[in-house]
Structure formats: C-alpha cells, structure tokens
Amino acid sequence: MRRVSPTAFSVMPFPGSSVEDMEQLRFLARQYAQQVPFGLDWPLNFWASEIAYHRGDHAARCWLDGYFQRHHTTDTRH
C-alpha cells in the first residue's frame, strides 16, 4: 500500500491474484488508505494490523492476512 497524495493511493496486488482479490484490495484501500502516512510504502501485513488496531475492522485484517499468506514472496513492497 502506498499513499501517493492526500487523496490518492496505490495498491500493488501480488502476481497471480484473482480479479476478486484485486477488487477487495481496491475496496479496502478506498476505505483505509488514510491509515498510511503520505509518501510511505506499508507492507500489507503491517497495514492489516493498523486497520485492526485503529479501526477495529478485524474482518479486513483477517482477509488481508490471508491474502498475504496465500501470495507471500520475498518481495514485501506490496
């Protein structure tokens, strides 16, 4: 997750992500992009923890954690 401006964000799905995965990532980014400080990259697993901690959305955290585990590689820029 990267917040590229105060109102814009970028989410880079893992290779092999389904259309549903990409839609869910975009939805969560629209809901929670403001958690990421402007100009920083946050790995999905850290972002998931922040969503759960600050917003109490444990369903979003569980989905992001599961997505991360299904597609985890050594590349943590996502």
MMTF fields as JSON, N, C-alpha, C and O atoms, coordinates in Angstrom:
{
  "mmtfVersion": "1.0.0",
  "mmtfProducer": "UNKNOWN",
  "numBonds": 311,
  "numAtoms": 312,
  "numGroups": 78,
  "numChains": 1,
  "numModels": 1,
  "chainsPerModel": [1],
  "groupsPerChain": [78],
  "chainIdList": ["A"],
  "bondAtomList": [4, 2, 8, 6, 12, 10, 16, 14, 20, 18, 24, 22, 28, 26, 32, 30, 36, 34, 40, 38, 44, 42, 48, 46, 52, 50, 56, 54, 60, 58, 64, 62, 68, 66, 72, 70, 76, 74, 80, 78, 84, 82, 88, 86, 92, 90, 96, 94, 100, 98, 104, 102, 108, 106, 112, 110, 116, 114, 120, 118, 124, 122, 128, 126, 132, 130, 136, 134, 140, 138, 144, 142, 148, 146, 152, 150, 156, 154, 160, 158, 164, 162, 168, 166, 172, 170, 176, 174, 180, 178, 184, 182, 188, 186, 192, 190, 196, 194, 200, 198, 204, 202, 208, 206, 212, 210, 216, 214, 220, 218, 224, 222, 228, 226, 232, 230, 236, 234, 240, 238, 244, 242, 248, 246, 252, 250, 256, 254, 260, 258, 264, 262, 268, 266, 272, 270, 276, 274, 280, 278, 284, 282, 288, 286, 292, 290, 296, 294, 300, 298, 304, 302, 308, 306],
  "bondOrderList": [1, 1, 1, 1, 1, 1, 1, 1, 1, 1, 1, 1, 1, 1, 1, 1, 1, 1, 1, 1, 1, 1, 1, 1, 1, 1, 1, 1, 1, 1, 1, 1, 1, 1, 1, 1, 1, 1, 1, 1, 1, 1, 1, 1, 1, 1, 1, 1, 1, 1, 1, 1, 1, 1, 1, 1, 1, 1, 1, 1, 1, 1, 1, 1, 1, 1, 1, 1, 1, 1, 1, 1, 1, 1, 1, 1, 1],
  "groupList": [{"groupName": "MET", "atomNameList": ["N", "CA", "C", "O"], "elementList": ["N", "C", "C", "O"], "formalChargeList": [0, 0, 0, 0], "bondAtomList": [1, 0, 2, 1, 3, 2], "bondOrderList": [1, 1, 2], "singleLetterCode": "M", "chemCompType": "L-PEPTIDE LINKING"}, {"groupName": "ARG", "atomNameList": ["N", "CA", "C", "O"], "elementList": ["N", "C", "C", "O"], "formalChargeList": [0, 0, 0, 0], "bondAtomList": [1, 0, 2, 1, 3, 2], "bondOrderList": [1, 1, 2], "singleLetterCode": "R", "chemCompType": "L-PEPTIDE LINKING"}, {"groupName": "VAL", "atomNameList": ["N", "CA", "C", "O"], "elementList": ["N", "C", "C", "O"], "formalChargeList": [0, 0, 0, 0], "bondAtomList": [1, 0, 2, 1, 3, 2], "bondOrderList": [1, 1, 2], "singleLetterCode": "V", "chemCompType": "L-PEPTIDE LINKING"}, {"groupName": "SER", "atomNameList": ["N", "CA", "C", "O"], "elementList": ["N", "C", "C", "O"], "formalChargeList": [0, 0, 0, 0], "bondAtomList": [1, 0, 2, 1, 3, 2], "bondOrderList": [1, 1, 2], "singleLetterCode": "S", "chemCompType": "L-PEPTIDE LINKING"}, {"groupName": "PRO", "atomNameList": ["N", "CA", "C", "O"], "elementList": ["N", "C", "C", "O"], "formalChargeList": [0, 0, 0, 0], "bondAtomList": [1, 0, 2, 1, 3, 2], "bondOrderList": [1, 1, 2], "singleLetterCode": "P", "chemCompType": "L-PEPTIDE LINKING"}, {"groupName": "THR", "atomNameList": ["N", "CA", "C", "O"], "elementList": ["N", "C", "C", "O"], "formalChargeList": [0, 0, 0, 0], "bondAtomList": [1, 0, 2, 1, 3, 2], "bondOrderList": [1, 1, 2], "singleLetterCode": "T", "chemCompType": "L-PEPTIDE LINKING"}, {"groupName": "ALA", "atomNameList": ["N", "CA", "C", "O"], "elementList": ["N", "C", "C", "O"], "formalChargeList": [0, 0, 0, 0], "bondAtomList": [1, 0, 2, 1, 3, 2], "bondOrderList": [1, 1, 2], "singleLetterCode": "A", "chemCompType": "L-PEPTIDE LINKING"}, {"groupName": "PHE", "atomNameList": ["N", "CA", "C", "O"], "elementList": ["N", "C", "C", "O"], "formalChargeList": [0, 0, 0, 0], "bondAtomList": [1, 0, 2, 1, 3, 2], "bondOrderList": [1, 1, 2], "singleLetterCode": "F", "chemCompType": "L-PEPTIDE LINKING"}, {"groupName": "GLY", "atomNameList": ["N", "CA", "C", "O"], "elementList": ["N", "C", "C", "O"], "formalChargeList": [0, 0, 0, 0], "bondAtomList": [1, 0, 2, 1, 3, 2], "bondOrderList": [1, 1, 2], "singleLetterCode": "G", "chemCompType": "PEPTIDE LINKING"}, {"groupName": "GLU", "atomNameList": ["N", "CA", "C", "O"], "elementList": ["N", "C", "C", "O"], "formalChargeList": [0, 0, 0, 0], "bondAtomList": [1, 0, 2, 1, 3, 2], "bondOrderList": [1, 1, 2], "singleLetterCode": "E", "chemCompType": "L-PEPTIDE LINKING"}, {"groupName": "ASP", "atomNameList": ["N", "CA", "C", "O"], "elementList": ["N", "C", "C", "O"], "formalChargeList": [0, 0, 0, 0], "bondAtomList": [1, 0, 2, 1, 3, 2], "bondOrderList": [1, 1, 2], "singleLetterCode": "D", "chemCompType": "L-PEPTIDE LINKING"}, {"groupName": "GLN", "atomNameList": ["N", "CA", "C", "O"], "elementList": ["N", "C", "C", "O"], "formalChargeList": [0, 0, 0, 0], "bondAtomList": [1, 0, 2, 1, 3, 2], "bondOrderList": [1, 1, 2], "singleLetterCode": "Q", "chemCompType": "L-PEPTIDE LINKING"}, {"groupName": "LEU", "atomNameList": ["N", "CA", "C", "O"], "elementList": ["N", "C", "C", "O"], "formalChargeList": [0, 0, 0, 0], "bondAtomList": [1, 0, 2, 1, 3, 2], "bondOrderList": [1, 1, 2], "singleLetterCode": "L", "chemCompType": "L-PEPTIDE LINKING"}, {"groupName": "TYR", "atomNameList": ["N", "CA", "C", "O"], "elementList": ["N", "C", "C", "O"], "formalChargeList": [0, 0, 0, 0], "bondAtomList": [1, 0, 2, 1, 3, 2], "bondOrderList": [1, 1, 2], "singleLetterCode": "Y", "chemCompType": "L-PEPTIDE LINKING"}, {"groupName": "TRP", "atomNameList": ["N", "CA", "C", "O"], "elementList": ["N", "C", "C", "O"], "formalChargeList": [0, 0, 0, 0], "bondAtomList": [1, 0, 2, 1, 3, 2], "bondOrderList": [1, 1, 2], "singleLetterCode": "W", "chemCompType": "L-PEPTIDE LINKING"}, {"groupName": "ASN", "atomNameList": ["N", "CA", "C", "O"], "elementList": ["N", "C", "C", "O"], "formalChargeList": [0, 0, 0, 0], "bondAtomList": [1, 0, 2, 1, 3, 2], "bondOrderList": [1, 1, 2], "singleLetterCode": "N", "chemCompType": "L-PEPTIDE LINKING"}, {"groupName": "ILE", "atomNameList": ["N", "CA", "C", "O"], "elementList": ["N", "C", "C", "O"], "formalChargeList": [0, 0, 0, 0], "bondAtomList": [1, 0, 2, 1, 3, 2], "bondOrderList": [1, 1, 2], "singleLetterCode": "I", "chemCompType": "L-PEPTIDE LINKING"}, {"groupName": "HIS", "atomNameList": ["N", "CA", "C", "O"], "elementList": ["N", "C", "C", "O"], "formalChargeList": [0, 0, 0, 0], "bondAtomList": [1, 0, 2, 1, 3, 2], "bondOrderList": [1, 1, 2], "singleLetterCode": "H", "chemCompType": "L-PEPTIDE LINKING"}, {"groupName": "CYS", "atomNameList": ["N", "CA", "C", "O"], "elementList": ["N", "C", "C", "O"], "formalChargeList": [0, 0, 0, 0], "bondAtomList": [1, 0, 2, 1, 3, 2], "bondOrderList": [1, 1, 2], "singleLetterCode": "C", "chemCompType": "L-PEPTIDE LINKING"}],
  "groupTypeList": [0, 1, 1, 2, 3, 4, 5, 6, 7, 3, 2, 0, 4, 7, 4, 8, 3, 3, 2, 9, 10, 0, 9, 11, 12, 1, 7, 12, 6, 1, 11, 13, 6, 11, 11, 2, 4, 7, 8, 12, 10, 14, 4, 12, 15, 7, 14, 6, 3, 9, 16, 6, 13, 17, 1, 8, 10, 17, 6, 6, 1, 18, 14, 12, 10, 8, 13, 7, 11, 1, 17, 17, 5, 5, 10, 5, 1, 17],
  "groupIdList": [1, 2, 3, 4, 5, 6, 7, 8, 9, 10, 11, 12, 13, 14, 15, 16, 17, 18, 19, 20, 21, 22, 23, 24, 25, 26, 27, 28, 29, 30, 31, 32, 33, 34, 35, 36, 37, 38, 39, 40, 41, 42, 43, 44, 45, 46, 47, 48, 49, 50, 51, 52, 53, 54, 55, 56, 57, 58, 59, 60, 61, 62, 63, 64, 65, 66, 67, 68, 69, 70, 71, 72, 73, 74, 75, 76, 77, 78],
  "secStructList": [7, 3, 3, 7, 1, 1, 1, 7, 3, 3, 7, 7, 7, 7, 6, 6, 7, 7, 2, 2, 2, 2, 2, 2, 2, 2, 2, 2, 2, 2, 2, 2, 4, 4, 4, 1, 7, 6, 6, 7, 5, 7, 7, 2, 2, 2, 2, 2, 2, 2, 2, 2, 2, 2, 2, 7, 7, 2, 2, 2, 2, 2, 2, 2, 2, 2, 2, 2, 2, 2, 2, 7, 7, 1, 7, 7, 7, 7],
  "xCoordList": [0.854, 0.0, 0.897, 1.835, 0.615, 1.33, 0.304, -0.57, 0.437, -0.398, 0.405, 1.403, -0.026, 0.751, 0.401, 1.148, -0.709, -1.098, -2.112, -2.516, -2.523, -3.525, -4.82, -5.529, -5.133, -6.388, -6.219, -7.215, -4.994, -4.771, -3.881, -3.059, -4.07, -3.327, -2.987, -3.555, -2.068, -1.675, -1.561, -0.915, -2.191, -2.088, -1.582, -2.161, -0.508, 0.047, -0.27, 0.314, -1.197, -1.527, -0.358, 0.489, -0.333, 0.672, 0.415, -0.737, 1.455, 1.251, 0.37, 0.505, -0.521, -1.425, -2.682, -3.475, -2.885, -4.101, -5.314, -5.249, -6.404, -7.645, -8.277, -7.895, -9.237, -9.979, -10.662, -10.694, -11.206, -11.868, -10.885, -11.216, -9.663, -8.635, -8.332, -8.255, -8.16, -7.839, -8.978, -8.734, -10.215, -11.361, -11.404, -11.651, -11.164, -11.174, -10.056, -10.266, -8.866, -7.76, -8.115, -7.857, -8.697, -9.088, -10.15, -10.099, -11.108, -12.142, -11.529, -11.84, -10.659, -10.024, -9.138, -9.063, -8.477, -7.644, -8.495, -8.116, -9.64, -10.536, -11.014, -11.163, -11.254, -11.751, -10.668, -10.933, -9.451, -8.435, -7.104, -6.118, -7.047, -5.783, -5.277, -4.071, -6.186, -5.765, -4.939, -4.307, -4.927, -4.089, -2.604, -1.758, -2.292, -0.907, -0.443, -1.081, 0.646, 1.165, 1.565, 2.095, 1.302, 1.606, 3.064, 3.971, 3.278, 4.62, 5.312, 6.471, 4.649, 5.284, 4.699, 3.551, 5.508, 5.056, 4.856, 5.727, 3.705, 3.47, 3.195, 2.353, 3.886, 3.551, 2.116, 1.617, 1.472, 0.077, -0.115, -1.107, 0.812, 0.624, 0.677, -0.06, 1.524, 1.572, 0.318, -0.271, -0.082, -1.294, -2.507, -3.362, -2.583, -3.689, -3.721, -4.791, -2.569, -2.505, -2.975, -3.679, -2.594, -3.007, -4.51, -5.142, -5.086, -6.539, -7.259, -8.204, -6.817, -7.469, -7.299, -8.238, -6.121, -5.846, -6.607, -7.277, -6.501, -7.094, -8.58, -9.322, -9.02, -10.415, -11.234, -12.463, -10.573, -11.293, -11.914, -12.793, -11.471, -12.025, -11.219, -10.308, -11.571, -10.83, -11.124, -10.302, -12.282, -12.577, -11.626, -11.126, -11.374, -10.431, -9.033, -8.308, -8.661, -7.337, -7.217, -6.208, -8.228, -8.182, -8.064, -7.295, -8.828, -8.758, -7.371, -6.78, -6.844, -5.515, -4.429, -3.513, -4.521, -3.55, -3.606, -2.569, -4.823, -4.984, -4.452, -3.781, -4.754, -4.251, -2.728, -2.094, -2.146, -0.693, -0.1, 0.893, -0.695, -0.184, -0.314, 0.566, -1.409, -1.607, -0.598, -0.219, -0.159, 0.673, 2.043, 2.779, 2.403, 3.658, 4.874, 5.03, 5.714, 7.014, 8.036, 7.695, 9.248, 10.272, 10.123, 10.787, 9.27, 9.049, 7.96, 6.794, 8.309, 7.34, 6.947, 6.503, 7.098, 6.733, 5.23, 4.773, 4.454, 3.009, 2.249, 1.027],
  "yCoordList": [-1.163, 0.0, 1.221, 1.31, 2.147, 3.424, 4.542, 4.502, 5.516, 6.709, 7.722, 8.251, 7.997, 8.825, 10.304, 11.145, 10.623, 12.01, 11.994, 10.922, 13.148, 13.14, 12.411, 11.937, 12.32, 11.679, 10.48, 9.864, 10.131, 9.019, 7.954, 8.246, 6.72, 5.596, 4.626, 4.688, 3.741, 2.705, 1.392, 1.318, 0.368, -0.974, -1.877, -1.931, -2.576, -3.485, -4.915, -5.433, -5.556, -6.938, -7.871, -7.595, -8.965, -9.989, -10.622, -10.705, -11.069, -11.812, -13.029, -13.702, -13.296, -14.433, -14.138, -15.044, -12.883, -12.512, -12.632, -12.346, -13.056, -13.164, -11.78, -10.827, -11.692, -10.445, -10.06, -8.884, -11.047, -10.787, -10.241, -9.333, -10.802, -10.296, -8.831, -8.01, -8.51, -7.132, -6.174, -5.056, -6.606, -5.766, -5.533, -4.414, -6.581, -6.45, -5.522, -4.701, -5.651, -4.76, -3.304, -2.43, -3.042, -1.666, -1.142, 0.011, -2.001, -1.597, -1.222, -0.172, -2.089, -1.808, -0.573, 0.194, -0.382, 0.811, 2.075, 3.069, 2.045, 3.22, 3.495, 4.65, 2.436, 2.592, 3.038, 3.827, 2.529, 2.672, 3.262, 3.175, 3.848, 4.426, 5.522, 5.742, 6.202, 7.299, 6.805, 7.614, 5.492, 4.952, 5.054, 5.106, 5.082, 5.103, 6.555, 7.351, 6.909, 8.269, 8.563, 7.701, 9.778, 10.209, 9.947, 10.272, 9.352, 9.13, 7.879, 7.653, 7.057, 5.847, 4.593, 4.579, 3.549, 2.213, 1.411, 1.393, 0.742, -0.154, -1.541, -1.702, -2.559, -3.935, -4.256, -3.712, -5.142, -5.476, -5.996, -5.661, -6.808, -7.367, -6.269, -6.339, -5.271, -4.161, -3.304, -2.909, -3.022, -2.248, -2.945, -2.289, -4.272, -5.038, -4.857, -4.681, -4.899, -4.709, -3.313, -3.155, -2.312, -0.938, -0.76, -0.061, -1.379, -1.304, -1.898, -1.304, -3.052, -3.699, -2.873, -2.751, -2.305, -1.559, -0.23, 0.085, 0.536, 1.874, 1.881, 2.719, 0.973, 0.964, -0.17, -0.146, -1.157, -2.281, -3.2, -3.996, -3.103, -3.934, -5.226, -5.347, -6.175, -7.426, -8.318, -9.162, -8.144, -8.898, -8.471, -9.314, -7.165, -6.673, -7.201, -7.613, -7.188, -7.71, -9.18, -9.599, -9.961, -11.392, -11.63, -12.488, -10.871, -11.045, -10.669, -11.413, -9.52, -9.092, -10.063, -10.366, -10.552, -11.536, -12.812, -13.364, -13.275, -14.465, -14.254, -15.124, -13.101, -12.767, -12.742, -13.282, -12.119, -12.051, -13.452, -13.748, -14.314, -15.672, -16.493, -17.293, -16.295, -17.053, -16.671, -17.504, -15.416, -14.907, -14.441, -13.853, -14.687, -14.144, -14.637, -15.826, -13.685, -13.968, -13.175, -12.567, -13.172, -12.367, -10.894, -10.054, -10.561, -9.176, -8.593, -8.963, -7.692, -7.134, -5.711, -4.971, -5.305, -3.933, -3.761, -2.637, -4.805, -4.737, -4.098, -3.971],
  "zCoordList": [0.0, 0.0, 0.0, 0.792, -0.873, -0.902, -1.054, -1.919, -0.201, -0.313, -1.109, -0.619, -2.341, -3.251, -3.175, -3.674, -2.564, -2.323, -1.188, -0.739, -0.723, 0.354, -0.005, 0.882, -1.308, -1.701, -2.623, -3.003, -2.992, -3.918, -3.272, -2.404, -3.721, -3.17, -4.285, -5.376, -4.004, -4.938, -4.177, -3.132, -4.711, -4.14, -5.251, -6.336, -4.974, -5.972, -5.558, -4.606, -6.273, -5.928, -6.214, -7.064, -5.493, -5.752, -7.113, -7.539, -7.803, -9.052, -8.792, -7.77, -9.72, -9.584, -8.799, -8.543, -8.409, -7.68, -8.593, -9.789, -8.005, -8.775, -8.928, -8.248, -9.822, -10.007, -8.696, -8.334, -7.988, -6.712, -5.682, -4.92, -5.66, -4.75, -5.047, -4.133, -6.318, -6.698, -6.353, -5.898, -6.567, -6.203, -4.697, -4.248, -3.921, -2.462, -1.988, -1.095, -2.585, -2.229, -2.514, -1.687, -3.668, -4.003, -3.035, -2.608, -2.696, -1.753, -0.402, 0.159, 0.11, 1.397, 1.328, 2.288, 0.215, 0.066, 0.081, 0.7, -0.595, -0.564, 0.859, 1.256, 1.621, 2.985, 3.968, 4.875, 3.785, 4.824, 4.363, 5.095, 3.194, 2.716, 3.644, 3.748, 4.31, 5.195, 6.378, 7.059, 6.641, 7.717, 7.377, 8.269, 6.067, 5.625, 5.515, 4.826, 6.176, 6.042, 4.594, 3.892, 4.172, 2.81, 2.455, 3.222, 1.276, 0.774, 1.258, 0.909, 2.048, 2.571, 1.927, 1.484, 1.885, 1.496, 2.766, 3.636, 2.881, 4.004, 3.472, 2.588, 3.989, 3.614, 4.052, 5.037, 3.306, 3.602, 5.014, 5.661, 5.507, 6.846, 7.917, 8.901, 7.742, 8.696, 8.572, 9.578, 7.355, 7.106, 7.727, 8.322, 7.589, 8.178, 9.692, 10.273, 10.324, 11.776, 12.172, 13.17, 11.404, 11.686, 11.515, 12.307, 10.497, 10.286, 11.49, 12.01, 11.926, 13.066, 14.33, 15.117, 14.537, 15.758, 15.786, 16.769, 14.716, 14.72, 14.384, 14.896, 13.544, 13.11, 13.694, 13.625, 14.264, 14.835, 13.799, 14.128, 12.549, 11.479, 11.381, 10.562, 12.222, 12.268, 11.067, 10.712, 10.439, 9.218, 8.102, 7.357, 7.984, 6.975, 7.279, 6.373, 8.546, 8.913, 8.551, 7.983, 8.872, 8.567, 7.066, 6.632, 6.265, 4.823, 4.31, 3.527, 4.743, 4.3, 4.754, 3.99, 5.983, 6.465, 5.619, 5.25, 5.314, 4.484, 3.077, 2.522, 2.504, 1.177, 1.178, 0.272, 2.187, 2.309, 2.403, 1.738, 3.221, 3.396, 2.106, 1.789, 1.364, 0.118, -0.952, -1.775, -0.948, -2.033, -1.586, -2.378, -0.343, 0.19, -0.592, -0.87, -0.928, -1.528, -0.739, 0.275, -1.174, -0.502, -0.85, -0.244, -1.809, -2.214, -1.322, -1.462, -0.409, 0.543, 0.202, 1.08, -1.06, -1.438, -1.583, -1.79, -1.484, -1.747, -0.638, -0.719]
}
